[in-house]
Amino acid sequence: MTEIGSPHIARPRIVVLGVQPGTPPFRIVEIDGQMVAEATTLVDVLEAAAAFGIHVHDLDDPDVVCWVGGDKFTWKLH
């Protein structure tokens, strides 16, 4: 008997949610499904990842980071 091969859908460990209202506006950072930080800049995302031992080499790689509600340059409400 053979198993049916189904494609593995990888979810990135880092998910950056959409911009939230605040002073300043911020984005929630999730790592492995848990909220770990409120980021106001791209540097905050990288620091949160480093705190969990994740070294990000390409912020545009969807296998590494999922940007919800904008990209790495979206830090203000529209």
Buried (B, 14 or more C-beta within 10 A) or exposed (E): EEEEEEEEEEEBBBBBBBBEEEEEBBBBBBBEEEEBBBBBEBEBBBEBBEEBEBEBEEBEEEEBBBBBEBEEEBBEEE
